């Protein structure tokens, strides 16, 4: 690899890192929202496990 290729690789890695840092909070928020929605739906159905916060075991 010559210097130009190394610079290009470093540039791509930095760009990828920035994209990941921008997308990660959004993805975490979406996962959190789904969890909250699932718990609200369980509470509406009257599922007592939703109040205790225990996981479903089939």
N, CA, C and O atoms as a Maestro MAE file, in Angstrom:
{
 s_m_m2io_version
 :::
 2.0.0
}

f_m_ct {
 s_m_title
 :::
 protein
 m_atom[232] {
  # First column is atom index #
  i_m_mmod_type
  r_m_x_coord
  r_m_y_coord
  r_m_z_coord
  i_m_residue_number
  s_m_chain_name
  s_m_pdb_residue_name
  s_m_pdb_atom_name
  i_m_atomic_number
  :::
  1 25 0.844 -1.185 0.000 1 A "UNK " " N  " 7
  2 3 0.000 0.000 0.000 1 A "UNK " " CA " 6
  3 2 0.887 1.245 0.000 1 A "UNK " " C  " 6
  4 15 1.884 1.323 0.718 1 A "UNK " " O  " 8
  5 25 0.508 2.181 -0.798 2 A "UNK " " N  " 7
  6 3 1.262 3.425 -0.794 2 A "UNK " " CA " 6
  7 2 0.572 4.461 0.096 2 A "UNK " " C  " 6
  8 15 -0.475 4.175 0.678 2 A "UNK " " O  " 8
  9 25 1.128 5.616 0.203 3 A "UNK " " N  " 7
  10 3 0.622 6.650 1.101 3 A "UNK " " CA " 6
  11 2 -0.783 7.114 0.773 3 A "UNK " " C  " 6
  12 15 -1.581 7.381 1.671 3 A "UNK " " O  " 8
  13 25 -1.089 7.210 -0.523 4 A "UNK " " N  " 7
  14 3 -2.430 7.652 -0.911 4 A "UNK " " CA " 6
  15 2 -3.488 6.643 -0.504 4 A "UNK " " C  " 6
  16 15 -4.576 7.020 -0.070 4 A "UNK " " O  " 8
  17 25 -3.175 5.364 -0.641 5 A "UNK " " N  " 7
  18 3 -4.134 4.333 -0.252 5 A "UNK " " CA " 6
  19 2 -4.360 4.325 1.258 5 A "UNK " " C  " 6
  20 15 -5.483 4.125 1.723 5 A "UNK " " O  " 8
  21 25 -3.301 4.542 2.012 6 A "UNK " " N  " 7
  22 3 -3.426 4.574 3.474 6 A "UNK " " CA " 6
  23 2 -4.266 5.780 3.897 6 A "UNK " " C  " 6
  24 15 -5.121 5.667 4.776 6 A "UNK " " O  " 8
  25 25 -4.024 6.924 3.278 7 A "UNK " " N  " 7
  26 3 -4.819 8.112 3.588 7 A "UNK " " CA " 6
  27 2 -6.287 7.891 3.248 7 A "UNK " " C  " 6
  28 15 -7.171 8.305 3.999 7 A "UNK " " O  " 8
  29 25 -6.546 7.246 2.130 8 A "UNK " " N  " 7
  30 3 -7.921 6.943 1.747 8 A "UNK " " CA " 6
  31 2 -8.582 6.005 2.739 8 A "UNK " " C  " 6
  32 15 -9.741 6.201 3.104 8 A "UNK " " O  " 8
  33 25 -7.849 4.979 3.181 9 A "UNK " " N  " 7
  34 3 -8.376 4.034 4.163 9 A "UNK " " CA " 6
  35 2 -8.691 4.729 5.481 9 A "UNK " " C  " 6
  36 15 -9.746 4.497 6.070 9 A "UNK " " O  " 8
  37 25 -7.792 5.570 5.941 10 A "UNK " " N  " 7
  38 3 -8.014 6.309 7.188 10 A "UNK " " CA " 6
  39 2 -9.220 7.234 7.040 10 A "UNK " " C  " 6
  40 15 -10.028 7.349 7.962 10 A "UNK " " O  " 8
  41 25 -9.346 7.886 5.902 11 A "UNK " " N  " 7
  42 3 -10.497 8.763 5.666 11 A "UNK " " CA " 6
  43 2 -11.807 7.994 5.693 11 A "UNK " " C  " 6
  44 15 -12.790 8.455 6.274 11 A "UNK " " O  " 8
  45 25 -11.826 6.822 5.065 12 A "UNK " " N  " 7
  46 3 -13.049 6.016 5.067 12 A "UNK " " CA " 6
  47 2 -13.385 5.543 6.471 12 A "UNK " " C  " 6
  48 15 -14.553 5.549 6.860 12 A "UNK " " O  " 8
  49 25 -12.384 5.134 7.237 13 A "UNK " " N  " 7
  50 3 -12.635 4.671 8.605 13 A "UNK " " CA " 6
  51 2 -13.152 5.795 9.491 13 A "UNK " " C  " 6
  52 15 -14.045 5.577 10.310 13 A "UNK " " O  " 8
  53 25 -12.604 6.985 9.337 14 A "UNK " " N  " 7
  54 3 -13.077 8.130 10.112 14 A "UNK " " CA " 6
  55 2 -14.518 8.454 9.736 14 A "UNK " " C  " 6
  56 15 -15.345 8.724 10.607 14 A "UNK " " O  " 8
  57 25 -14.815 8.428 8.447 15 A "UNK " " N  " 7
  58 3 -16.181 8.698 7.996 15 A "UNK " " CA " 6
  59 2 -17.144 7.652 8.539 15 A "UNK " " C  " 6
  60 15 -18.229 7.994 9.010 15 A "UNK " " O  " 8
  61 25 -16.761 6.389 8.478 16 A "UNK " " N  " 7
  62 3 -17.591 5.321 9.020 16 A "UNK " " CA " 6
  63 2 -17.819 5.510 10.515 16 A "UNK " " C  " 6
  64 15 -18.931 5.311 11.004 16 A "UNK " " O  " 8
  65 25 -16.774 5.892 11.243 17 A "UNK " " N  " 7
  66 3 -16.906 6.137 12.680 17 A "UNK " " CA " 6
  67 2 -17.876 7.267 12.978 17 A "UNK " " C  " 6
  68 15 -18.677 7.168 13.908 17 A "UNK " " O  " 8
  69 25 -17.814 8.324 12.210 18 A "UNK " " N  " 7
  70 3 -18.721 9.457 12.416 18 A "UNK " " CA " 6
  71 2 -20.157 9.044 12.132 18 A "UNK " " C  " 6
  72 15 -21.069 9.422 12.868 18 A "UNK " " O  " 8
  73 25 -20.365 8.268 11.068 19 A "UNK " " N  " 7
  74 3 -21.715 7.807 10.734 19 A "UNK " " CA " 6
  75 2 -22.266 6.936 11.855 19 A "UNK " " C  " 6
  76 15 -23.427 7.081 12.239 19 A "UNK " " O  " 8
  77 25 -21.447 6.036 12.379 20 A "UNK " " N  " 7
  78 3 -21.887 5.174 13.481 20 A "UNK " " CA " 6
  79 2 -22.244 6.011 14.703 20 A "UNK " " C  " 6
  80 15 -23.256 5.752 15.353 20 A "UNK " " O  " 8
  81 25 -21.427 7.007 15.022 21 A "UNK " " N  " 7
  82 3 -21.709 7.858 16.178 21 A "UNK " " CA " 6
  83 2 -22.994 8.657 15.990 21 A "UNK " " C  " 6
  84 15 -23.656 8.991 16.973 21 A "UNK " " O  " 8
  85 25 -23.358 8.968 14.756 22 A "UNK " " N  " 7
  86 3 -24.588 9.715 14.508 22 A "UNK " " CA " 6
  87 2 -25.819 8.809 14.541 22 A "UNK " " C  " 6
  88 15 -26.894 9.243 14.955 22 A "UNK " " O  " 8
  89 25 -25.671 7.563 14.110 23 A "UNK " " N  " 7
  90 3 -26.801 6.644 14.035 23 A "UNK " " CA " 6
  91 2 -27.059 5.946 15.363 23 A "UNK " " C  " 6
  92 15 -28.210 5.634 15.670 23 A "UNK " " O  " 8
  93 25 -26.043 5.696 16.147 24 A "UNK " " N  " 7
  94 3 -26.174 4.919 17.384 24 A "UNK " " CA " 6
  95 2 -27.211 5.491 18.354 24 A "UNK " " C  " 6
  96 15 -28.048 4.722 18.825 24 A "UNK " " O  " 8
  97 25 -27.215 6.776 18.683 25 A "UNK " " N  " 7
  98 3 -28.239 7.284 19.612 25 A "UNK " " CA " 6
  99 2 -29.661 7.104 19.088 25 A "UNK " " C  " 6
  100 15 -30.579 6.819 19.856 25 A "UNK " " O  " 8
  101 25 -29.836 7.269 17.797 26 A "UNK " " N  " 7
  102 3 -31.151 7.084 17.206 26 A "UNK " " CA " 6
  103 2 -31.602 5.631 17.321 26 A "UNK " " C  " 6
  104 15 -32.759 5.362 17.643 26 A "UNK " " O  " 8
  105 25 -30.707 4.712 17.063 27 A "UNK " " N  " 7
  106 3 -31.049 3.288 17.160 27 A "UNK " " CA " 6
  107 2 -31.371 2.901 18.596 27 A "UNK " " C  " 6
  108 15 -32.314 2.147 18.836 27 A "UNK " " O  " 8
  109 25 -30.607 3.404 19.544 28 A "UNK " " N  " 7
  110 3 -30.867 3.111 20.957 28 A "UNK " " CA " 6
  111 2 -32.224 3.674 21.361 28 A "UNK " " C  " 6
  112 15 -32.975 3.018 22.083 28 A "UNK " " O  " 8
  113 25 -32.543 4.873 20.907 29 A "UNK " " N  " 7
  114 3 -33.844 5.471 21.212 29 A "UNK " " CA " 6
  115 2 -34.994 4.678 20.626 29 A "UNK " " C  " 6
  116 15 -36.029 4.523 21.274 29 A "UNK " " O  " 8
  117 25 -34.835 4.174 19.419 30 A "UNK " " N  " 7
  118 3 -35.890 3.387 18.789 30 A "UNK " " CA " 6
  119 2 -36.117 2.080 19.551 30 A "UNK " " C  " 6
  120 15 -37.258 1.657 19.738 30 A "UNK " " O  " 8
  121 25 -35.045 1.453 19.982 31 A "UNK " " N  " 7
  122 3 -35.168 0.219 20.762 31 A "UNK " " CA " 6
  123 2 -35.871 0.500 22.083 31 A "UNK " " C  " 6
  124 15 -36.722 -0.278 22.515 31 A "UNK " " O  " 8
  125 25 -35.516 1.608 22.721 32 A "UNK " " N  " 7
  126 3 -36.153 1.977 23.986 32 A "UNK " " CA " 6
  127 2 -37.646 2.230 23.791 32 A "UNK " " C  " 6
  128 15 -38.465 1.788 24.596 32 A "UNK " " O  " 8
  129 25 -37.995 2.939 22.721 33 A "UNK " " N  " 7
  130 3 -39.410 3.222 22.436 33 A "UNK " " CA " 6
  131 2 -40.196 1.938 22.209 33 A "UNK " " C  " 6
  132 15 -41.328 1.819 22.677 33 A "UNK " " O  " 8
  133 25 -39.619 0.982 21.505 34 A "UNK " " N  " 7
  134 3 -40.311 -0.290 21.274 34 A "UNK " " CA " 6
  135 2 -40.551 -1.019 22.589 34 A "UNK " " C  " 6
  136 15 -41.611 -1.611 22.797 34 A "UNK " " O  " 8
  137 25 -39.553 -0.972 23.478 35 A "UNK " " N  " 7
  138 3 -39.697 -1.631 24.782 35 A "UNK " " CA " 6
  139 2 -40.819 -0.982 25.583 35 A "UNK " " C  " 6
  140 15 -41.624 -1.679 26.200 35 A "UNK " " O  " 8
  141 25 -40.877 0.351 25.576 36 A "UNK " " N  " 7
  142 3 -41.927 1.069 26.297 36 A "UNK " " CA " 6
  143 2 -43.291 0.750 25.691 36 A "UNK " " C  " 6
  144 15 -44.252 0.509 26.422 36 A "UNK " " O  " 8
  145 25 -43.382 0.748 24.363 37 A "UNK " " N  " 7
  146 3 -44.650 0.426 23.708 37 A "UNK " " CA " 6
  147 2 -45.112 -0.979 24.064 37 A "UNK " " C  " 6
  148 15 -46.300 -1.202 24.296 37 A "UNK " " O  " 8
  149 25 -44.188 -1.919 24.108 38 A "UNK " " N  " 7
  150 3 -44.538 -3.296 24.452 38 A "UNK " " CA " 6
  151 2 -45.055 -3.370 25.889 38 A "UNK " " C  " 6
  152 15 -46.025 -4.077 26.165 38 A "UNK " " O  " 8
  153 25 -44.419 -2.651 26.793 39 A "UNK " " N  " 7
  154 3 -44.872 -2.663 28.189 39 A "UNK " " CA " 6
  155 2 -46.236 -1.993 28.341 39 A "UNK " " C  " 6
  156 15 -47.064 -2.449 29.130 39 A "UNK " " O  " 8
  157 25 -46.475 -0.920 27.597 40 A "UNK " " N  " 7
  158 3 -47.779 -0.268 27.649 40 A "UNK " " CA " 6
  159 2 -48.872 -1.189 27.113 40 A "UNK " " C  " 6
  160 15 -49.971 -1.242 27.666 40 A "UNK " " O  " 8
  161 25 -48.568 -1.911 26.038 41 A "UNK " " N  " 7
  162 3 -49.550 -2.837 25.478 41 A "UNK " " CA " 6
  163 2 -49.852 -3.963 26.465 41 A "UNK " " C  " 6
  164 15 -51.002 -4.381 26.598 41 A "UNK " " O  " 8
  165 25 -48.828 -4.451 27.153 42 A "UNK " " N  " 7
  166 3 -49.053 -5.496 28.158 42 A "UNK " " CA " 6
  167 2 -49.891 -4.968 29.312 42 A "UNK " " C  " 6
  168 15 -50.742 -5.682 29.844 42 A "UNK " " O  " 8
  169 25 -49.653 -3.724 29.698 43 A "UNK " " N  " 7
  170 3 -50.429 -3.140 30.790 43 A "UNK " " CA " 6
  171 2 -51.891 -2.953 30.382 43 A "UNK " " C  " 6
  172 15 -52.790 -3.138 31.202 43 A "UNK " " O  " 8
  173 25 -52.132 -2.589 29.127 44 A "UNK " " N  " 7
  174 3 -53.509 -2.443 28.660 44 A "UNK " " CA " 6
  175 2 -54.244 -3.775 28.657 44 A "UNK " " C  " 6
  176 15 -55.444 -3.830 28.926 44 A "UNK " " O  " 8
  177 25 -53.519 -4.847 28.351 45 A "UNK " " N  " 7
  178 3 -54.138 -6.174 28.357 45 A "UNK " " CA " 6
  179 2 -54.346 -6.686 29.777 45 A "UNK " " C  " 6
  180 15 -55.074 -7.658 29.979 45 A "UNK " " O  " 8
  181 25 -53.729 -6.056 30.749 46 A "UNK " " N  " 7
  182 3 -53.868 -6.488 32.134 46 A "UNK " " CA " 6
  183 2 -52.855 -7.545 32.517 46 A "UNK " " C  " 6
  184 15 -53.056 -8.269 33.492 46 A "UNK " " O  " 8
  185 25 -51.785 -7.646 31.776 47 A "UNK " " N  " 7
  186 3 -50.737 -8.616 32.079 47 A "UNK " " CA " 6
  187 2 -49.986 -8.156 33.326 47 A "UNK " " C  " 6
  188 15 -49.359 -7.097 33.315 47 A "UNK " " O  " 8
  189 25 -50.043 -8.935 34.392 48 A "UNK " " N  " 7
  190 3 -49.435 -8.528 35.662 48 A "UNK " " CA " 6
  191 2 -47.919 -8.519 35.593 48 A "UNK " " C  " 6
  192 15 -47.278 -7.835 36.391 48 A "UNK " " O  " 8
  193 25 -47.334 -9.250 34.674 49 A "UNK " " N  " 7
  194 3 -45.874 -9.248 34.563 49 A "UNK " " CA " 6
  195 2 -45.350 -7.894 34.112 49 A "UNK " " C  " 6
  196 15 -44.204 -7.548 34.400 49 A "UNK " " O  " 8
  197 25 -46.178 -7.120 33.404 50 A "UNK " " N  " 7
  198 3 -45.751 -5.802 32.944 50 A "UNK " " CA " 6
  199 2 -45.501 -4.872 34.127 50 A "UNK " " C  " 6
  200 15 -44.609 -4.025 34.073 50 A "UNK " " O  " 8
  201 25 -46.285 -5.026 35.199 51 A "UNK " " N  " 7
  202 3 -46.098 -4.169 36.374 51 A "UNK " " CA " 6
  203 2 -44.850 -4.553 37.154 51 A "UNK " " C  " 6
  204 15 -44.200 -3.698 37.755 51 A "UNK " " O  " 8
  205 25 -44.520 -5.826 37.146 52 A "UNK " " N  " 7
  206 3 -43.356 -6.283 37.915 52 A "UNK " " CA " 6
  207 2 -42.066 -6.193 37.148 52 A "UNK " " C  " 6
  208 15 -40.990 -6.287 37.739 52 A "UNK " " O  " 8
  209 25 -42.146 -6.012 35.835 53 A "UNK " " N  " 7
  210 3 -40.950 -5.859 35.030 53 A "UNK " " CA " 6
  211 2 -40.208 -7.164 34.788 53 A "UNK " " C  " 6
  212 15 -39.019 -7.148 34.468 53 A "UNK " " O  " 8
  213 25 -40.889 -8.290 34.937 54 A "UNK " " N  " 7
  214 3 -40.217 -9.567 34.700 54 A "UNK " " CA " 6
  215 2 -40.318 -9.929 33.235 54 A "UNK " " C  " 6
  216 15 -41.238 -9.515 32.529 54 A "UNK " " O  " 8
  217 25 -39.362 -10.701 32.803 55 A "UNK " " N  " 7
  218 3 -39.321 -11.116 31.391 55 A "UNK " " CA " 6
  219 2 -40.273 -12.262 31.138 55 A "UNK " " C  " 6
  220 15 -40.598 -13.037 32.038 55 A "UNK " " O  " 8
  221 25 -40.711 -12.356 29.909 56 A "UNK " " N  " 7
  222 3 -41.573 -13.452 29.508 56 A "UNK " " CA " 6
  223 2 -40.777 -14.730 29.413 56 A "UNK " " C  " 6
  224 15 -39.647 -14.735 28.925 56 A "UNK " " O  " 8
  225 25 -41.371 -15.821 29.883 57 A "UNK " " N  " 7
  226 3 -40.692 -17.111 29.790 57 A "UNK " " CA " 6
  227 2 -41.568 -18.120 29.077 57 A "UNK " " C  " 6
  228 15 -41.801 -19.218 29.581 57 A "UNK " " O  " 8
  229 25 -42.043 -17.754 27.926 58 A "UNK " " N  " 7
  230 3 -42.863 -18.606 27.061 58 A "UNK " " CA " 6
  231 2 -44.069 -19.004 27.792 58 A "UNK " " C  " 6
  232 15 -44.907 -19.728 27.254 58 A "UNK " " O  " 8
  :::
 }
 m_bond[231] {
  # First column is bond index #
  i_m_from
  i_m_to
  i_m_order
  :::
  1 1 2 1
  2 2 3 1
  3 3 4 2
  4 3 5 1
  5 5 6 1
  6 6 7 1
  7 7 8 2
  8 7 9 1
  9 9 10 1
  10 10 11 1
  11 11 12 2
  12 11 13 1
  13 13 14 1
  14 14 15 1
  15 15 16 2
  16 15 17 1
  17 17 18 1
  18 18 19 1
  19 19 20 2
  20 19 21 1
  21 21 22 1
  22 22 23 1
  23 23 24 2
  24 23 25 1
  25 25 26 1
  26 26 27 1
  27 27 28 2
  28 27 29 1
  29 29 30 1
  30 30 31 1
  31 31 32 2
  32 31 33 1
  33 33 34 1
  34 34 35 1
  35 35 36 2
  36 35 37 1
  37 37 38 1
  38 38 39 1
  39 39 40 2
  40 39 41 1
  41 41 42 1
  42 42 43 1
  43 43 44 2
  44 43 45 1
  45 45 46 1
  46 46 47 1
  47 47 48 2
  48 47 49 1
  49 49 50 1
  50 50 51 1
  51 51 52 2
  52 51 53 1
  53 53 54 1
  54 54 55 1
  55 55 56 2
  56 55 57 1
  57 57 58 1
  58 58 59 1
  59 59 60 2
  60 59 61 1
  61 61 62 1
  62 62 63 1
  63 63 64 2
  64 63 65 1
  65 65 66 1
  66 66 67 1
  67 67 68 2
  68 67 69 1
  69 69 70 1
  70 70 71 1
  71 71 72 2
  72 71 73 1
  73 73 74 1
  74 74 75 1
  75 75 76 2
  76 75 77 1
  77 77 78 1
  78 78 79 1
  79 79 80 2
  80 79 81 1
  81 81 82 1
  82 82 83 1
  83 83 84 2
  84 83 85 1
  85 85 86 1
  86 86 87 1
  87 87 88 2
  88 87 89 1
  89 89 90 1
  90 90 91 1
  91 91 92 2
  92 91 93 1
  93 93 94 1
  94 94 95 1
  95 95 96 2
  96 95 97 1
  97 97 98 1
  98 98 99 1
  99 99 100 2
  100 99 101 1
  101 101 102 1
  102 102 103 1
  103 103 104 2
  104 103 105 1
  105 105 106 1
  106 106 107 1
  107 107 108 2
  108 107 109 1
  109 109 110 1
  110 110 111 1
  111 111 112 2
  112 111 113 1
  113 113 114 1
  114 114 115 1
  115 115 116 2
  116 115 117 1
  117 117 118 1
  118 118 119 1
  119 119 120 2
  120 119 121 1
  121 121 122 1
  122 122 123 1
  123 123 124 2
  124 123 125 1
  125 125 126 1
  126 126 127 1
  127 127 128 2
  128 127 129 1
  129 129 130 1
  130 130 131 1
  131 131 132 2
  132 131 133 1
  133 133 134 1
  134 134 135 1
  135 135 136 2
  136 135 137 1
  137 137 138 1
  138 138 139 1
  139 139 140 2
  140 139 141 1
  141 141 142 1
  142 142 143 1
  143 143 144 2
  144 143 145 1
  145 145 146 1
  146 146 147 1
  147 147 148 2
  148 147 149 1
  149 149 150 1
  150 150 151 1
  151 151 152 2
  152 151 153 1
  153 153 154 1
  154 154 155 1
  155 155 156 2
  156 155 157 1
  157 157 158 1
  158 158 159 1
  159 159 160 2
  160 159 161 1
  161 161 162 1
  162 162 163 1
  163 163 164 2
  164 163 165 1
  165 165 166 1
  166 166 167 1
  167 167 168 2
  168 167 169 1
  169 169 170 1
  170 170 171 1
  171 171 172 2
  172 171 173 1
  173 173 174 1
  174 174 175 1
  175 175 176 2
  176 175 177 1
  177 177 178 1
  178 178 179 1
  179 179 180 2
  180 179 181 1
  181 181 182 1
  182 182 183 1
  183 183 184 2
  184 183 185 1
  185 185 186 1
  186 186 187 1
  187 187 188 2
  188 187 189 1
  189 189 190 1
  190 190 191 1
  191 191 192 2
  192 191 193 1
  193 193 194 1
  194 194 195 1
  195 195 196 2
  196 195 197 1
  197 197 198 1
  198 198 199 1
  199 199 200 2
  200 199 201 1
  201 201 202 1
  202 202 203 1
  203 203 204 2
  204 203 205 1
  205 205 206 1
  206 206 207 1
  207 207 208 2
  208 207 209 1
  209 209 210 1
  210 210 211 1
  211 211 212 2
  212 211 213 1
  213 213 214 1
  214 214 215 1
  215 215 216 2
  216 215 217 1
  217 217 218 1
  218 218 219 1
  219 219 220 2
  220 219 221 1
  221 221 222 1
  222 222 223 1
  223 223 224 2
  224 223 225 1
  225 225 226 1
  226 226 227 1
  227 227 228 2
  228 227 229 1
  229 229 230 1
  230 230 231 1
  231 231 232 2
  :::
 }
}
